[in-house]
Amino acid sequence: MNLNLQIAPRPNDSLMASYTCPCGCNPRVSYARGSDALTDDCCCGNVFAIGPNAAAALPQTADRREQVTFDAPWGGQLEAAWKLVMVGEAEHEHGHDHGHGEHHHDADKPTSALDPVCGMTVDIATATSRGLVKEHEGTTYYFCGKGCLLEFGDDPSRFLDASYVPSM
């Protein structure tokens, strides 16, 4: 199953991690270097964990589990892990997007990114062609629309703070 793990570096040795759940949601976790593993639950019952020994942070059930190791932006490795309830995609269509996407590392070149202001998943090619791109301290950020781009430009540190939770 392709879970499309997405990792976006944040300042101060932190990152935002998310994945595309088979139900269509994008659970996410804001992780700061040195923290214990953190989790986020999806509406369908799947659980996502990020951090050292992330698999141990998942509920101990008979559900399917997957895990991957990835390079942390500050060096070293972290683990992402999932507890996956086997729900057919056709059975679970709730018709809404939680908008938690981030850059993904499971392909050579990411095709989507997280708008750091509102949390929407943004197609990189579309944002680039529409001029909805901003470089800040060596990192490129992509936006869903001009409002988010302008708001980010007014105070990037607010939206890049590890404690900030994007909202629409």
Secondary structure, DSSP 8 states (H G I E B T S, - for coil): -----EEEEETTTEEEEE---TTS---EEEEETT---EEEE-TTS-EEEEETTGGGGS--SSSEEEEEEEE-TTSSEEEEEEEE----TTT------------BSSSSS-SEEE-TTT--EEEHHHHHHTT-EEEETTEEEE-SSHHHHHHHHH-HHHHHSTT-----
